[in-house]
Amino acid sequence: MTARKFWIAGAAPLALALSGCMGGGEIPSASTPITNSEAQQGAQYHPQLLAQFGGAMGGSQAQYVEQVGKNIAVQSDLGNARESFTVSLLNSPVNNAFAVPGGYIYTTRQLVTLMNNEAELAGVLGHEVGHVAARHSQRRQQTAQRNSILGVLGAIGSSLLLGDSSLGSTLSRGFLQGSQLLTLSFSRSQELEADDLGIQYLTRAGYDPRAMSTVLASLAAQNSLDAQLQGRNASVPEWASTHPDPASRVQRAFSASQGLPGSVTNRDTFLTRIDGLLYGDDPEQGVIEGSRFIHPVLRLSFTAPQGFYMVNSTTAVSINGQGGQAQLSLAPYNGDLDSYVRQQFRALGGQNNNLAPQTLERTTVNGLRAAYGQARVNNGNSQVDVTIYAYEFSNDRAYHFAAITPAGRSNTFAPMFQSMRRITQAEAGQVIPRRLQVVTVQRGDTIASLARRMAYDRGQVERFRVLNGLGANDSLVAGQKVKLVVRGR
C-alpha cells in the first residue's frame, strides 16, 4: 500500500471506459499494424495502469527491460519502429505481466527477478505482444464477457463467500479493487495463441524458443512454493488472474519450440543487468514480514490472524484465508469517524444497494480513536457479515479494514482489528528492503550453503531453487552465476 498514490475509486472508472469504447467495430487481424485508434486507447489507459501497479521504474534496469521488450515487439509486425511500443517495468511485488491495445507492454519487477536469462524476459514480453497482435482484449469485449483491463475476476475469497448475487458481485468488486491481480482475463485458447506467437517472436529474434517453457515452469514452481509457505491451495496461482494454470502449459510450450531455430539466452548478461533489483515489497508501499504488515512511511503496523496470508498492493493490503477476507485501505477523511464508517459501507454496497451498518460503536485501539460497524447481508440461502473498522491517525487521515466473514464469525478478525498501532521512527528505520544479489558460485559452494544467505527465516533452500530455476536433482557448478535475495538499501 503506497504512501504516494491512492486510487480511492479503485478500478471502476477504467473498467467502464474500456467497456464503452472497445466493444464494437471490425477487429483488425494479427498481421495489421497498430491503428491510430488503438494507440489512442493505450495512451489513455497507460497512466492509470502505472498508478495501479506502483508506477514505472527508472534507471538502467528499466532501460534494459525496455530494450529487450522493444526488440522482441518489432518481430510482431505490429510496428516497424521500436518507437511504436511502450515497455514499462512496474514497481510491483506481484508476479504479473500484461499488455493493452496500442503497443503498451508491462512486466512487474517481481516477475523479472524470477527469470534466469534474457530469452525468458523476451518470451514473457513476447507473449504479451502476442495478446496485442491477436487483439485479444477487443475480442473479449466484443463477446460481451464481463472482463476489462481491470475487470472483476472470481478467483479471490470474497467471491467464493458471496456467490453470484447482485450485492455479492458489488461487494466482490469492492474487495478486488485493492489487488494487483486485476488485469485482463483471457480464455485458455487465447493464452495458448499468445504462447505460440511469443515463441514465433523468440525464434525470429534468434532467442532460444524453449525459454517460453522454462519461464512458465519457474512461474508454476513459484506459485506452488507460495501456496506451500502460505498454507493455501495452489490451484489458483497469482498469475492465473491473467495467465491461467502455467503448469499445464509448460510441456505444450516446450513441444511447440522443438525444431525451431534460435539459441541465444544471454544468461550472464541478464543476471548482471538485474543485479540489485528490488525484491518483494517496497518499503514505500509497506512490507509483509510473516504475519505482520509494517509501513515505515505511513508509520503503522498490524498482525494478520493465524492461518491467513496477505497480499500487498499499491492501493490496499488484502488478508485472505478460509474463514474470510479483509482489506486495509483508506478514503477521504474529514475528522468524523462515524461518517467515515458509514461512507465505506455505502461505497462497498455500490449505487444500487443501500448498505449501512446495523450497529456502530466507538472505541480506542492502542491509543488510536476508532469506530466500527457491522451489517449482515443475505446471499441466497446463506448470510455473511460485513465489518468496517476505522482508525483515526490525524484530523485528515484515517485507515480502515473492510472484512467479510460467514455470518456469526466476524470475531475471526478481532485480534487483527486490535493489533493496529502506530510505529515509532526507530521501528520504521529498521525496515530494510530485500534485493536481488547475483553471485558467482565458488568451489565448495552448495545449494544448501548459498541458500543460508537468503534473507528468510524459512524455506531458504526451496526459495533458492525456485529463484534459480533449479530442479530437485540439479546441482551447482563453480563459475556459474546464481541469484540470492539479501537485505540491502
NORVEN-V12095 format. One record per residue. N is the residue number from 1. RES is the residue in three letters. SS is DSSP state (H for helix, E for strand, L for the rest). D_CENTER is the distance of its C-alpha to the mean C-alpha in whole Angstrom. Layout:
n->[N,N]
res->[RES,RES]
ss->[SS,SS]
d_center->[D_CENTER,D_CENTER]
This chain:
n->[1,2,3,4,5,6,7,8,9,10,11,12,13,14,15,16,17,18,19,20,21,22,23,24,25,26,27,28,29,30,31,32,33,34,35,36,37,38,39,40,41,42,43,44,45,46,47,48,49,50,51,52,53,54,55,56,57,58,59,60,61,62,63,64,65,66,67,68,69,70,71,72,73,74,75,76,77,78,79,80,81,82,83,84,85,86,87,88,89,90,91,92,93,94,95,96,97,98,99,100,101,102,103,104,105,106,107,108,109,110,111,112,113,114,115,116,117,118,119,120,121,122,123,124,125,126,127,128,129,130,131,132,133,134,135,136,137,138,139,140,141,142,143,144,145,146,147,148,149,150,151,152,153,154,155,156,157,158,159,160,161,162,163,164,165,166,167,168,169,170,171,172,173,174,175,176,177,178,179,180,181,182,183,184,185,186,187,188,189,190,191,192,193,194,195,196,197,198,199,200,201,202,203,204,205,206,207,208,209,210,211,212,213,214,215,216,217,218,219,220,221,222,223,224,225,226,227,228,229,230,231,232,233,234,235,236,237,238,239,240,241,242,243,244,245,246,247,248,249,250,251,252,253,254,255,256,257,258,259,260,261,262,263,264,265,266,267,268,269,270,271,272,273,274,275,276,277,278,279,280,281,282,283,284,285,286,287,288,289,290,291,292,293,294,295,296,297,298,299,300,301,302,303,304,305,306,307,308,309,310,311,312,313,314,315,316,317,318,319,320,321,322,323,324,325,326,327,328,329,330,331,332,333,334,335,336,337,338,339,340,341,342,343,344,345,346,347,348,349,350,351,352,353,354,355,356,357,358,359,360,361,362,363,364,365,366,367,368,369,370,371,372,373,374,375,376,377,378,379,380,381,382,383,384,385,386,387,388,389,390,391,392,393,394,395,396,397,398,399,400,401,402,403,404,405,406,407,408,409,410,411,412,413,414,415,416,417,418,419,420,421,422,423,424,425,426,427,428,429,430,431,432,433,434,435,436,437,438,439,440,441,442,443,444,445,446,447,448,449,450,451,452,453,454,455,456,457,458,459,460,461,462,463,464,465,466,467,468,469,470,471,472,473,474,475,476,477,478,479,480,481,482,483,484,485,486,487,488,489]
res->[MET,THR,ALA,ARG,LYS,PHE,TRP,ILE,ALA,GLY,ALA,ALA,PRO,LEU,ALA,LEU,ALA,LEU,SER,GLY,CYS,MET,GLY,GLY,GLY,GLU,ILE,PRO,SER,ALA,SER,THR,PRO,ILE,THR,ASN,SER,GLU,ALA,GLN,GLN,GLY,ALA,GLN,TYR,HIS,PRO,GLN,LEU,LEU,ALA,GLN,PHE,GLY,GLY,ALA,MET,GLY,GLY,SER,GLN,ALA,GLN,TYR,VAL,GLU,GLN,VAL,GLY,LYS,ASN,ILE,ALA,VAL,GLN,SER,ASP,LEU,GLY,ASN,ALA,ARG,GLU,SER,PHE,THR,VAL,SER,LEU,LEU,ASN,SER,PRO,VAL,ASN,ASN,ALA,PHE,ALA,VAL,PRO,GLY,GLY,TYR,ILE,TYR,THR,THR,ARG,GLN,LEU,VAL,THR,LEU,MET,ASN,ASN,GLU,ALA,GLU,LEU,ALA,GLY,VAL,LEU,GLY,HIS,GLU,VAL,GLY,HIS,VAL,ALA,ALA,ARG,HIS,SER,GLN,ARG,ARG,GLN,GLN,THR,ALA,GLN,ARG,ASN,SER,ILE,LEU,GLY,VAL,LEU,GLY,ALA,ILE,GLY,SER,SER,LEU,LEU,LEU,GLY,ASP,SER,SER,LEU,GLY,SER,THR,LEU,SER,ARG,GLY,PHE,LEU,GLN,GLY,SER,GLN,LEU,LEU,THR,LEU,SER,PHE,SER,ARG,SER,GLN,GLU,LEU,GLU,ALA,ASP,ASP,LEU,GLY,ILE,GLN,TYR,LEU,THR,ARG,ALA,GLY,TYR,ASP,PRO,ARG,ALA,MET,SER,THR,VAL,LEU,ALA,SER,LEU,ALA,ALA,GLN,ASN,SER,LEU,ASP,ALA,GLN,LEU,GLN,GLY,ARG,ASN,ALA,SER,VAL,PRO,GLU,TRP,ALA,SER,THR,HIS,PRO,ASP,PRO,ALA,SER,ARG,VAL,GLN,ARG,ALA,PHE,SER,ALA,SER,GLN,GLY,LEU,PRO,GLY,SER,VAL,THR,ASN,ARG,ASP,THR,PHE,LEU,THR,ARG,ILE,ASP,GLY,LEU,LEU,TYR,GLY,ASP,ASP,PRO,GLU,GLN,GLY,VAL,ILE,GLU,GLY,SER,ARG,PHE,ILE,HIS,PRO,VAL,LEU,ARG,LEU,SER,PHE,THR,ALA,PRO,GLN,GLY,PHE,TYR,MET,VAL,ASN,SER,THR,THR,ALA,VAL,SER,ILE,ASN,GLY,GLN,GLY,GLY,GLN,ALA,GLN,LEU,SER,LEU,ALA,PRO,TYR,ASN,GLY,ASP,LEU,ASP,SER,TYR,VAL,ARG,GLN,GLN,PHE,ARG,ALA,LEU,GLY,GLY,GLN,ASN,ASN,ASN,LEU,ALA,PRO,GLN,THR,LEU,GLU,ARG,THR,THR,VAL,ASN,GLY,LEU,ARG,ALA,ALA,TYR,GLY,GLN,ALA,ARG,VAL,ASN,ASN,GLY,ASN,SER,GLN,VAL,ASP,VAL,THR,ILE,TYR,ALA,TYR,GLU,PHE,SER,ASN,ASP,ARG,ALA,TYR,HIS,PHE,ALA,ALA,ILE,THR,PRO,ALA,GLY,ARG,SER,ASN,THR,PHE,ALA,PRO,MET,PHE,GLN,SER,MET,ARG,ARG,ILE,THR,GLN,ALA,GLU,ALA,GLY,GLN,VAL,ILE,PRO,ARG,ARG,LEU,GLN,VAL,VAL,THR,VAL,GLN,ARG,GLY,ASP,THR,ILE,ALA,SER,LEU,ALA,ARG,ARG,MET,ALA,TYR,ASP,ARG,GLY,GLN,VAL,GLU,ARG,PHE,ARG,VAL,LEU,ASN,GLY,LEU,GLY,ALA,ASN,ASP,SER,LEU,VAL,ALA,GLY,GLN,LYS,VAL,LYS,LEU,VAL,VAL,ARG,GLY,ARG]
ss->[L,L,L,L,L,L,L,L,L,L,L,H,H,H,H,H,H,H,H,H,H,L,L,L,L,L,L,L,L,L,L,L,L,L,L,H,H,H,H,H,H,H,H,H,H,H,H,H,H,H,H,H,L,L,L,E,L,L,H,H,H,H,H,H,H,H,H,H,H,H,H,H,H,H,H,H,L,L,L,L,L,H,H,H,L,E,E,E,E,E,L,L,L,L,L,L,E,E,E,E,L,L,L,E,E,E,E,E,H,H,H,H,H,H,L,L,L,H,H,H,H,H,H,H,H,H,H,H,H,H,H,H,H,L,L,H,H,H,H,H,H,H,L,L,L,L,L,L,L,L,L,L,L,L,L,L,H,H,H,H,H,H,L,L,L,H,H,H,H,H,H,H,H,H,H,H,L,L,L,L,L,L,L,L,L,L,L,H,H,H,H,H,H,H,H,H,H,H,H,H,H,H,H,H,L,L,E,L,L,L,H,H,H,H,H,H,H,H,H,H,H,H,H,H,H,H,H,H,H,H,L,L,L,L,L,L,L,H,H,H,H,L,L,L,L,H,H,H,H,H,H,H,H,H,H,H,H,L,L,L,L,L,L,E,L,L,H,H,H,H,H,H,H,H,L,L,L,E,E,L,L,L,H,H,H,L,E,E,E,L,L,E,E,E,E,L,L,L,L,E,E,E,E,L,L,L,L,L,E,E,E,E,L,L,L,L,E,E,E,E,E,L,L,E,E,E,E,E,E,E,L,L,L,L,L,L,H,H,H,H,H,H,H,H,H,H,H,H,H,L,L,L,L,L,L,L,L,L,E,E,E,E,E,E,E,L,L,E,E,E,E,E,E,E,E,E,E,E,E,L,L,E,E,E,E,E,E,E,E,E,E,E,E,E,L,L,E,E,E,E,E,E,E,E,E,E,L,L,L,H,H,H,H,H,H,H,H,H,H,L,E,E,L,L,H,H,H,H,H,L,L,L,L,E,E,E,E,E,E,E,L,L,L,L,L,L,H,H,H,H,H,L,L,L,L,L,L,L,L,H,H,H,H,H,H,H,H,L,L,L,L,L,L,L,L,L,L,L,L,L,E,E,E,E,E,E,E,L,L]
d_center->[12,14,18,18,17,16,16,18,18,15,14,17,19,17,17,21,22,20,22,25,26,24,26,30,32,32,29,30,30,28,30,31,30,27,29,30,28,25,25,25,23,20,22,21,18,17,17,15,12,12,13,10,8,10,13,14,16,19,22,23,20,18,21,21,18,20,23,22,20,23,25,23,23,27,27,26,29,27,28,31,30,27,27,26,22,20,17,15,13,10,10,7,7,4,6,6,9,11,14,16,20,22,21,17,15,12,10,8,10,9,10,13,14,14,16,20,22,22,22,19,17,20,19,15,16,19,17,16,19,20,19,20,23,24,23,20,19,23,24,21,22,26,26,25,22,20,17,16,14,12,14,14,13,15,13,13,16,17,18,20,22,23,23,24,26,26,25,23,21,21,20,17,16,17,14,12,12,10,7,4,4,7,9,12,13,16,19,20,23,21,18,21,23,20,20,24,24,22,24,27,25,25,29,30,29,30,27,27,26,25,22,20,21,21,17,16,18,16,13,15,17,14,12,16,16,13,15,18,18,16,19,17,18,16,17,13,11,7,8,10,9,10,12,14,16,16,19,21,20,21,25,25,24,26,29,28,28,32,35,33,34,31,31,29,26,27,25,27,27,23,23,25,23,20,22,21,17,15,13,11,11,13,16,16,13,15,14,14,18,18,19,19,17,19,18,21,21,21,23,22,22,21,21,20,22,23,21,18,15,12,8,8,7,10,11,12,12,12,14,15,18,21,23,20,17,17,15,16,16,19,22,25,28,31,33,33,31,33,32,28,28,29,27,24,26,27,23,22,25,24,28,29,29,31,29,31,31,34,35,34,35,35,34,34,31,32,33,31,32,30,31,29,30,29,30,30,29,31,29,31,33,31,30,27,27,25,25,24,25,25,27,28,28,30,32,29,26,25,22,21,20,20,20,22,24,26,30,31,29,27,29,26,24,27,27,23,25,28,26,24,26,27,27,29,29,30,27,25,26,26,22,21,18,18,18,19,22,24,28,30,32,35,38,38,34,32,29,30,31,28,26,28,26,23,22,21,23,23,22,23,24,22,19,21,22,18,18,21,21,24,25,27,31,30,31,31,34,35,34,31,28,25,22,22,19,22,22,23,23]
